[in-house]
Amino acid sequence: MILQSYLNELAQYTNEKVTKAVLNGTYEISTFQVKQLTDSTLLMEYLVPAESVSEITLIELKSASGTVVSSNNVYIPVTSDTILKHTITVKEG
């Protein structure tokens, strides 16, 4: 069994590591409206302006050096300004 304190530490590391969201491999968002860590759960919210992309098919969370931390294939049409929420929970599998 992994101690909760260690899971919280890993979540803190993830919080520090993720510095931007990249949509469709090209559009970068580095300003999070919310980036909040609670125990072992990281919540991030960011705004996707309607004029930036017409649809989202790939969301990558990346570090400052460009290393992919998380990658998700999605289909999200963007017809107006859209707020996306990401939750990452660090837990024992």
N, C-alpha and C positions, 0 to 999 in steps of 0.2 A: 504494500500500500504506500502510495506517495503522499507525503505530508502536505496539507493544505498550504502551509507557509511556502513550500517549494513551488507549488502551482501558482501561487500569488506572485512569486519572484519571476517565474517564466512569463506571466502575463505582463508584469512591469517591463521586462526586457522587450517584449513584443510592442508594447506601447511606445517605448523609446525608439525602436527600430523602424516602425512604420511612419514615413514622413509625407507620403503622397499617394493619391489614387490616380491610376492611369486608365483612361477609357479607350477602348478600341485600339490600344497600342500606341496612340499618339497624343490624345488630349490629357494633359496633366492638371491635377487639382492638388494644390499643396496647402490650402487653407481649409481647415475643418471647422464647421460651426460648433460641433461638439466633439470632444475627444476626452472620454471619461473612463477611468479605471475604477472598478469596484471589485475588490478581492481578486478573483481570477477571471473576470469578464471585462473586456475592452469594448466600449461603444464608440463608434465614430459616425458622424453625420456630416455630409457635405452637399453643397449646392451644385447642380448641373444646369447652367444657363441654357435656355431653349435654343439660342443661336449657336451653341458650341458643337452639338452633334444632333442628328435627327433620330438616331437610335443607338442604343448601347448593346454590343454583342459580347464584349469582353471587359471585365473589371479586374485590374491588378492592383494590389496594394504593394508598394515598393519602399525600399530604404532610400536614404539620401544618395547612396552610391548606385542606385538603379537595380539592386538585387530584388527579385520578386519574392515577397513574403507569402502572398496569397493570390490565387488566380481563379476566376470564376467565369465560365461561359454562361451568358444570359441573353435574354431578348427583352429589352425595355425600350418602347417607343418614347421619344422625348418631344412632346407637343407643346409643352410650356416649361417654365423653370421647374426643376424637379429636385427634391431633396432625397438623397439616398442614405440609408442607414446600414451600417455594417456592425455586426456583433461577433466578436471572437471570444470564445470561452475556452480556457485552458483547463482540461480535466484529464483524469486518468482514464485510459481506454479500456 
